[in-house]
Amino acid sequence: MEFKASESRYSNIPYRRCGKSGLKLPSISLGLWQNFSDFDLFDNCRLLLREAFDNGITHFDLANNYGPPHGSAEETFGRVLQKDFRPYRDEMIISTKAGYDMWPGPYGDFGSKKYLVASLDQSLKRMGLEYVDIFYHHRPDPETPLEETMLALDLIVRQGKALYVGISNYSAEQSETAIQILKELKTPFIIHQAKYSMFERWVENRLLDVLENHGAGCIAFSPLAQGMLTDKYLNGIPDGSRASREHTSLNPNQVSSANIEKARKLNEIALSRGQSLAQMAIAWLLKDSRITSVLIGASKVSQLQNSIETLNKLDFAFEELQRIEEILK
Ligand SMILES: NC(=O)c1ccc[n+]([C@@H]2O[C@H](COP(=O)([O-])OP(=O)(O)OC[C@H]3O[C@@H](n4cnc5c(N)ncnc54)[C@H](OP(=O)(O)O)[C@@H]3O)[C@@H](O)[C@H]2O)c1
């Protein structure tokens, strides 16, 4: 059926400025790492994307290797774009990345100019786009000179294939050096995509300060620790969950008793706040204004709706934060 976006789509989600750039992102964004592959039902993928956009989620995050197989999430997104989203392209921020293993041989991995330029051309074809809004280098490359990788990002912007660039999974020190190079080149670097959740707090150490000092934003990925910061695993691994399925990224061993014990205690606090654990985990990240957006995943429309409802209660009492710290110690 023809898609007509909800008239009220901009009434719900606050938009946050990405560092000191001109770009604003929705405080919740949707990632297509999982649940949009050739193994997932296309109709469900389409519903998820429509529901997100109808609720003001304007930012969709992809990467060349999202699937499986590699590239299939971009193809799925391209199909939905073609069927539903064409009239809305200018209302969307679409990002993709290159940096992980993508194709055989020496030119399909890490951070050479050869890989980044070729990969983005492939991504654009798969999605049926002329440009992406943000192009990321997905992970640091220990061998390629950083100047080469950053010059490739710069070239891509000057070719008109991306409007802005970002980096992902770079340490605070690596980010500092990369940003210096991009500043000299006057490349529109605006964002770092980093793993950040109640269970994974490395960014608090120095990265957020570095980004703030340079006027860059931060988008927090896997905010629900792939589902462990929801009530899903409190009583074991349910059928159909990410940890139970093949071709996914969550190993059942990662659903450790230590993590689940913490999740149980956190869940009690969430319930006393009148929230789901997922909602509290998202709100906990958004309390820091340096976090531009929280980049969630979802396998069902009901999960997406639950996560969006986080926005009804973002504030924390001081005692709640203290109790959370005690549990996370
Ligand atoms: N830059 C990088 O290196 C990198 C790496 C990883 C991810 N990312 C980005 O971050 C995005 C999000 O990552 P993620 O999928 O790991 O995020 P996540 O939000 O931590 O986990 C999403 C999963 O949690 C469960 N879930 C979501 N909402 C729920 C709710 N309200 N109630 C109960 N369960 C809920 C679902 O699991 P079930 O499937 O079990 O239902 C869903 O697939 C990715 O799509 C990608 O764009 C980037």
The ligand as a Gaussian input file, in Angstrom:
#p B3LYP/6-31G(d) Opt

LIG

0 1
 N       29.686000       1.170000      14.647000
 C       29.675000      -0.089000      15.024000
 O       30.702000      -0.779000      15.084000
 C       28.358000      -0.706000      15.425000
 C       28.309000      -1.970000      16.026000
 C       27.069000      -2.466000      16.417000
 C       25.912000      -1.727000      16.187000
 N       25.992000      -0.512000      15.566000
 C       24.775000       0.280000      15.254000
 O       23.913000       0.331000      16.392000
 C       22.627000      -0.150000      16.020000
 C       21.941000      -0.750000      17.209000
 O       22.686000      -1.870000      17.694000
 P       21.953000      -3.041000      18.450000
 O       20.928000      -3.650000      17.537000
 O       22.979000      -3.905000      19.071000
 O       21.152000      -2.173000      19.572000
 P       20.392000      -2.503000      20.898000
 O       19.312000      -1.481000      20.921000
 O       21.354000      -2.581000      22.022000
 O       19.751000      -3.958000      20.715000
 C       18.646000      -4.164000      19.870000
 C       17.948000      -5.470000      20.236000
 O       17.403000      -5.395000      21.545000
 C       16.090000      -5.954000      21.576000
 N       15.151000      -4.849000      21.865000
 C       15.141000      -3.615000      21.304000
 N       14.200000      -2.832000      21.857000
 C       13.610000      -3.575000      22.804000
 C       12.565000      -3.307000      23.710000
 N       12.006000      -2.108000      23.765000
 N       12.185000      -4.306000      24.547000
 C       12.790000      -5.516000      24.505000
 N       13.775000      -5.833000      23.656000
 C       14.185000      -4.867000      22.820000
 C       15.881000      -6.585000      20.209000
 O       16.414000      -7.915000      20.298000
 P       15.699000      -9.230000      19.700000
 O       16.223000      -9.339000      18.336000
 O       16.183000     -10.289000      20.631000
 O       14.207000      -9.037000      19.733000
 C       16.759000      -5.755000      19.323000
 O       17.137000      -6.397000      18.140000
 C       22.928000      -1.109000      14.883000
 O       21.791000      -1.405000      14.082000
 C       23.975000      -0.343000      14.126000
 O       23.369000       0.666000      13.350000
 C       27.187000       0.007000      15.200000

